Structure formats: C-alpha cells, structure tokens
Amino acid sequence: MVAGDTQQTEVPVARPRNTPARVAAWAAALGAGLIVAIVLAPMFWLMYGGFYTVFMFLCGLVAIPAGHLGRRRGKRLGGRDRGVALLAIVTGWLLILCALVLVLAYVGLVAGLGVLVDSAS
C-alpha cells in the first residue's frame, strides 16, 4: 500500500430470510419422506398407519399456510424463496390428498377383513 491510499472494505450485509418459506419446505419434505417410508415399508404402515397418516396430514397443514406466508414475504424480499414456497404449497395439498387416500385404503382394508371374517363363520 502506498501512503495516502485508503482502501475501504465492504461489510457484507445480511439479507433478510424468508423463514415461512423455509418452514413450509421442511414440512413438505418431512411429509414426502413419510410417503417414501410408507412405500418402502408397507408393513409399518399396516401397524402404525394412523400415526403415519396423521403426521402426513399435519405436515400438509403446516406447509400450506406457511407457503402462502412465504410467497407473500418473498414478494417483499424481491422474489427470494418464492419458488420454494410455491413448491411447498403444492406438496402440502398433495400430502393432504395422500392422507385422505390412505384413510380410505385403511378403512377399506379393515372393512374387507371384517367381511372375510364374517363370511368365514
């Protein structure tokens, strides 16, 4: 450095985070993980189907409103994480749909077994 030369260093400014979008993304990822767990280990679904289904439904219920909040906040932050929030909204609705289908499948399984047991006696 030469005398009289002043060098200014810029301090990095922390950009505000889009926390609702991140919460929505994590909830959607957890719910999608539950779907993968049901597909990979269907025996656990038969034993603990109620817990899987309730947690999947709750993940969808968290992902949808948090995703909408994340979209709104992303608009104020110049588009940060808006796509992630939209993906979480879509995944949340799919999680709720899958949870309802699983409830119908579980009820059908129990009803079918009841009919088989009743007709055998």
Protein Blocks (a to p, Z undefined) as FASTA:
>chain_A
ZZhiacdddddddddddfklmmmmmmmmmmmmmmmmmmmmmmlmmmmmmmmmmmmmmmmm
mmmmmmmmmmmmmmmnoopaklmmmmmmmmmmmmmmmmmmmmmmmmmmmmmmmmmmmmmZ
Z
